[in-house]
Amino acid sequence: MAARPYWRGQIRLALVSIPVEIYSATKSGATIAFNQIHEPSGKRIKYEKVVPGIGPVNVEDIVKGFEYAKGEYVLLDEKEIEGVKLESKKTLELTQFVDAQDIDMIYFEKPYYVVPADDLAEEAFIVLREALRRSRKIGLGQLAMRGREYVVSIKACGRGMVMETLRYADEVNKAASYFRDIGDADPDEELLDLATTLIDKKTGKFDASEFHDRYVDALKDLIERKKKGKTLNIDTDEGGADPRGSNVVDLMAALKNSLGGSGGSKPAAKKSATNSPTKASAKKPATKAPAKSPARKRA
């Protein structure tokens, strides 16, 4: 495997230890990186590490420090930090198993692929994978890597397993503080049925390849036009309408129009009726005909 493992160690279940390697399951998407430029000279701005009263310093002279009081630090070098002993640095012990739906999605942070470290570990690896799949459970444990200890979950995934780091409880803001002002009234049943029908109509299988970063595409297009010296017409919407004003629209009509075929057919029929020859001819004398046709005859 060409990629370097993010972590090497073992998964332990009771008295069984399985040597494994984990690899990052995700990568950064295509992004546009900007540099800060000194406009008068056109040169890039750079940053130096400086000490007040001393000036620029060498990277070799920099150590980590913890501020325990204002201006007072405990200094630690990398060897001292690495010397902190935690069993979870090399061993992920599965201490609990839960149903996946028991963990709110907001706690899941970053996924990693888990593979057996060698051929000897493969048999035990497969046994654990299939036991997780058959029981429809995910395993929980703690793992130390890159300077901190994580709560992690393990679940079956294809021929391998996926490990996901989880946020601690104190890293998640309580939803109640944000949702408390939202009313608890029951929605109108007909509106709810229309919304549910709309969701059913748009339901399908998730395919990540169908989505891409349109903002990055737009930035690339902007950069290309600037390179060619094209004049840019930048739209500014400074005094735009308050988006909350859209609530004035009849929600029932909006949902029916969104459904198109079923709910939207009735509004379409009304439009065609108003454009019928009989009604159109009845309206014209009251608007355009009296103003224009007499003037032409007199001319």
C-alpha positions in Angstrom: 0.0 0.0 0.0 1.6 3.2 -1.2 0.1 5.5 1.5 1.8 5.7 4.9 -0.3 4.5 7.8 -1.6 7.3 10.1 -1.3 4.9 13.1 0.1 1.5 13.8 -0.9 -0.6 16.8 -3.4 -3.3 17.8 -7.1 -3.6 18.4 -7.7 -5.6 21.6 -10.9 -7.4 22.4 -10.6 -9.1 25.8 -7.6 -11.4 25.4 -7.5 -11.2 21.6 -5.0 -8.7 20.0 -5.1 -7.8 16.3 -2.2 -5.9 14.7 -3.7 -3.2 12.5 -2.8 -0.1 10.5 -5.1 2.9 10.0 -5.2 5.2 7.0 -7.0 8.5 6.5 -10.3 7.8 4.6 -10.6 11.4 3.4 -8.6 14.0 1.6 -8.8 17.8 1.1 -11.0 18.8 -1.8 -10.0 21.1 -4.6 -9.6 24.5 -2.9 -8.4 27.9 -4.1 -5.5 29.1 -1.9 -4.8 32.8 -1.8 -1.6 34.6 -0.7 -1.4 38.0 0.8 0.3 40.4 -1.7 1.8 43.9 -1.1 -0.1 45.7 -3.9 2.3 48.6 -4.6 5.2 46.2 -5.3 3.3 43.0 -6.3 5.4 41.0 -3.9 4.2 38.3 -1.5 4.0 39.1 2.2 6.0 36.7 4.4 5.9 36.1 8.1 8.8 35.8 10.6 8.8 34.3 14.1 10.0 37.2 16.3 10.6 37.8 20.0 9.7 41.3 21.2 13.0 43.2 21.9 15.1 40.5 20.3 13.8 40.1 16.7 13.7 37.1 14.4 14.6 33.7 16.0 15.7 30.3 14.7 13.2 27.5 14.6 15.6 25.3 16.6 15.3 27.7 19.5 11.6 27.3 19.8 10.0 25.0 22.4 6.4 24.5 23.6 5.3 26.3 26.7 2.1 26.2 28.9 1.1 29.5 30.4 0.1 28.7 34.0 0.0 32.4 35.0 0.2 35.7 33.2 3.6 35.7 31.5 4.8 32.6 33.3 5.4 29.4 31.3 6.3 25.8 31.9 8.6 24.8 29.0 8.4 21.3 27.5 10.4 19.8 24.6 9.2 17.1 22.2 10.9 14.2 24.0 9.2 15.1 27.3 5.8 15.2 25.6 6.4 11.9 23.7 7.4 10.4 27.0 3.9 10.7 28.4 2.8 7.0 28.9 -0.6 6.0 27.6 -1.5 2.5 26.7 -3.8 3.8 24.0 -0.8 5.0 22.1 -0.3 1.5 20.8 -3.5 -0.3 21.7 -7.1 0.4 20.9 -9.1 -1.6 23.4 -12.8 -2.1 22.5 -14.5 -1.6 25.9 -18.2 -1.2 24.7 -20.5 -2.1 21.8 -23.6 0.0 20.9 -26.1 0.3 18.1 -25.0 2.9 15.6 -28.2 4.9 15.9 -27.5 5.3 19.6 -24.8 7.9 18.8 -25.9 11.2 17.5 -24.3 12.0 14.2 -23.0 15.3 15.6 -20.4 13.4 17.6 -18.7 11.8 14.6 -15.6 13.7 13.4 -13.2 12.0 11.0 -13.1 8.5 9.4 -10.1 6.2 8.9 -9.7 2.9 7.1 -8.6 0.0 9.3 -6.7 -2.9 7.7 -4.8 -5.9 9.1 -1.1 -5.2 9.6 0.0 -8.5 8.1 -1.2 -11.9 6.9 -1.0 -13.4 10.4 -3.5 -10.8 11.6 -6.0 -11.3 8.8 -8.0 -14.2 10.3 -8.7 -12.5 13.6 -9.4 -9.3 11.7 -12.1 -11.0 9.6 -13.7 -12.6 12.6 -14.0 -9.2 14.4 -15.3 -7.6 11.2 -18.0 -10.2 10.6 -19.0 -10.3 14.3 -19.6 -6.5 14.1 -21.6 -6.9 10.9 -23.7 -9.8 12.1 -24.5 -8.1 15.4 -25.1 -4.7 13.7 -23.0 -3.1 16.4 -20.1 -0.7 16.5 -17.2 -1.0 19.0 -16.0 1.9 21.1 -12.6 2.6 22.7 -10.0 5.2 23.1 -6.9 5.8 21.0 -4.0 8.3 21.5 -2.5 9.8 18.3 -1.0 13.1 17.3 -0.9 14.7 20.7 -4.3 13.8 22.1 -6.5 10.9 23.0 -9.7 10.3 21.1 -12.9 8.3 21.7 -13.2 6.2 18.5 -15.8 3.8 17.0 -15.1 0.7 14.9 -17.5 -0.7 12.4 -17.5 -3.2 9.4 -17.0 -1.7 6.0 -16.7 -3.9 2.9 -13.7 -6.1 3.3 -12.2 -3.9 6.0 -13.4 -1.7 8.9 -13.8 2.0 9.4 -12.7 3.8 12.5 -14.2 7.2 13.3 -13.0 9.7 15.9 -15.7 11.0 18.1 -16.1 14.4 19.8 -16.1 14.5 23.6 -19.3 15.7 25.2 -17.7 19.0 26.2 -16.8 19.7 22.6 -20.5 19.7 21.5 -22.7 22.7 22.2 -26.0 21.8 23.7 -28.7 22.1 21.1 -31.3 23.3 23.7 -29.6 26.7 24.0 -30.1 27.2 20.2 -33.5 25.6 19.8 -35.4 26.8 22.9 -37.1 29.7 21.1 -38.6 27.5 18.3 -42.3 26.9 18.9 -43.6 23.4 19.6 -46.9 23.8 17.8 -48.0 20.8 15.6 -47.8 21.5 11.9 -50.9 21.6 9.6 -51.6 18.1 8.5 -52.2 19.0 4.8 -49.0 21.0 4.7 -47.1 18.1 6.3 -48.5 15.6 3.8 -47.4 17.8 0.9 -43.9 18.3 2.4 -43.6 14.5 3.0 -44.7 13.8 -0.6 -42.1 16.3 -1.9 -39.4 14.5 0.1 -40.5 11.1 -1.2 -40.5 12.4 -4.8 -36.9 13.6 -4.4 -35.6 10.6 -2.5 -32.9 8.5 -4.1 -29.6 6.8 -3.4 -26.7 9.0 -2.3 -23.9 9.3 -4.9 -21.1 11.6 -3.7 -19.8 12.1 -7.3 -23.0 14.0 -8.2 -21.9 16.9 -6.0 -19.0 19.3 -6.5 -17.8 22.6 -5.1 -19.4 25.2 -7.3 -17.8 28.0 -5.4 -14.3 26.7 -6.4 -15.4 26.4 -10.0 -16.7 30.0 -10.0 -13.4 31.2 -8.4 -11.4 29.4 -11.1 -13.5 31.0 -13.8 -12.9 34.4 -12.1 -9.1 33.8 -12.0 -9.0 32.8 -15.7 -10.9 35.9 -16.7 -8.6 38.1 -14.7 -5.5 36.5 -16.2 -6.9 37.4 -19.7 -7.5 40.9 -18.6 -11.2 40.8 -19.0 -13.4 43.4 -17.3 -15.4 42.0 -14.5 -19.0 43.0 -13.8 -19.4 42.5 -10.1 -23.0 42.3 -9.0 -23.7 44.0 -5.6 -26.8 43.3 -3.7 -26.5 45.8 -0.9 -30.1 46.6 -0.3 -31.6 43.3 -1.2 -34.9 42.2 0.1 -35.1 40.6 3.5 -35.1 36.8 2.9 -37.6 36.5 5.6 -40.1 38.1 3.3 -40.5 34.9 1.4 -42.7 33.7 4.3 -45.4 35.9 2.9 -45.8 33.5 0.0 -48.6 31.0 0.4 -46.8 27.9 1.8 -49.6 25.6 0.5 -49.2 27.0 -3.1 -45.4 26.8 -2.9 -45.5 23.2 -1.9 -48.0 22.2 -4.6 -46.0 24.0 -7.3 -42.8 22.2 -6.0 -44.6 18.9 -6.5 -45.2 19.7 -10.2 -47.0 16.6 -11.5 -49.5 16.0 -8.7 -49.9 19.2 -6.7 -48.7 21.5 -9.4 -51.2 20.5 -12.1 -54.1 22.5 -10.6 -52.2 25.9 -10.7 -51.1 25.1 -14.2 -54.7 24.5 -15.3 -55.8 27.8 -13.9 -53.1 29.6 -15.8 -54.2 28.0 -19.1 -57.8 28.9 -18.4 -57.0 32.6 -18.0 -55.2 32.6 -21.3 -58.1 31.0 -23.2 -59.4 32.9 -26.3 -62.8 33.8 -24.7 -61.4 35.3 -21.6 -58.5 37.0 -23.4 -60.9 38.7 -25.9 -63.1 39.8 -23.1 -60.3 41.5 -21.4 -58.7 43.3 -24.4 -61.5 45.8 -25.0 -61.2 47.0 -21.4 -57.4 47.6 -21.6 -55.7 47.9 -25.0 -58.5 48.2 -27.6 -60.1 51.5 -26.5 -56.8 53.3 -26.2 -55.2 52.2 -29.5 -57.8 51.3 -32.2 -59.8 54.6 -32.1 -56.6 56.6 -32.5 -55.6 54.7 -35.6 -59.1 55.3 -37.3 -58.9 59.0 -36.6 -55.4 59.3 -38.0 
